[in-house]
């Protein structure tokens, strides 16, 4: 499976991803935990530029897509082809939420660029860690330039995630951030994934 995790700043994605990885009950050697931007040597170098330098929104978008293309080529696609489960902290929905909805770039153009950078690969499931952006910013640890843009910006980002969810509801699992221990939330996520898989199976045979 390819499972992505999304949310505004400070939603606690990194901690939850590790808990989900443990809850899957498969060998660690069969699980890849990665992130965007990043996840490969070149992509991590691009990440440093994105998170620390001020730039035009279009420049920001193209850097994200460049990092994603390299990440897909060097990390995600090889793992999926070898039958591994990939858990990714942020993916294309973050680009839609941040660069399209919050920055105001054309949504349809960002969709096209996402598709090009990913070779058309989409997540099987996307977990949305929903949190009040003000609370998330108080809990955020990375202190990058996106956090410094403040609550109003993060509120726009959250609305961007909700728009993506409305457009493709079958893929999404929405969970309230900090609504239990990481292990408890991981168990709820896996239960929701299993229900969706069962539902998809029933649709195929109906």
QUIPEQUI-V941725 format. One record per pair of residues at least 24 apart in sequence whose ideal C-beta (glycine too) atoms are under 6 Angstrom apart, sorted by the first residue. I is the first residue (numbers start at 1). J is the second residue. Records with the same first field share a line. If there is no record, write none. Layout:
I->J / J
This chain:
1->85 / 124
2->86 / 123 / 124
3->87 / 125
4->88 / 91 / 123 / 126
5->89 / 127
6->93 / 94 / 126 / 128 / 161
7->129
8->133 / 136 / 154 / 157 / 158
9->136 / 137 / 140 / 147
10->136 / 137 / 139 / 140
11->129 / 131 / 136 / 177
12->177
13->89 / 129
14->89
15->182
16->182 / 185
17->87 / 89
19->182 / 183 / 186
20->186 / 189
21->87
23->186 / 190
30->84
31->85
32->79 / 84 / 86
33->87
34->75 / 88
35->89
36->90 / 91
37->64 / 67
39->71 / 75
40->70 / 71 / 74 / 75
42->70
43->67 / 70 / 71
51->144
57->103 / 105
61->99
64->95
65->113 / 117
68->117
69->117
72->118
93->164
96->160 / 164
97->157 / 160 / 161
98->157
101->160
102->153 / 156 / 157 / 160
125->193
126->171 / 172
127->173 / 189
128->161 / 172 / 174
129->177
130->174 / 176
131->177
133->158
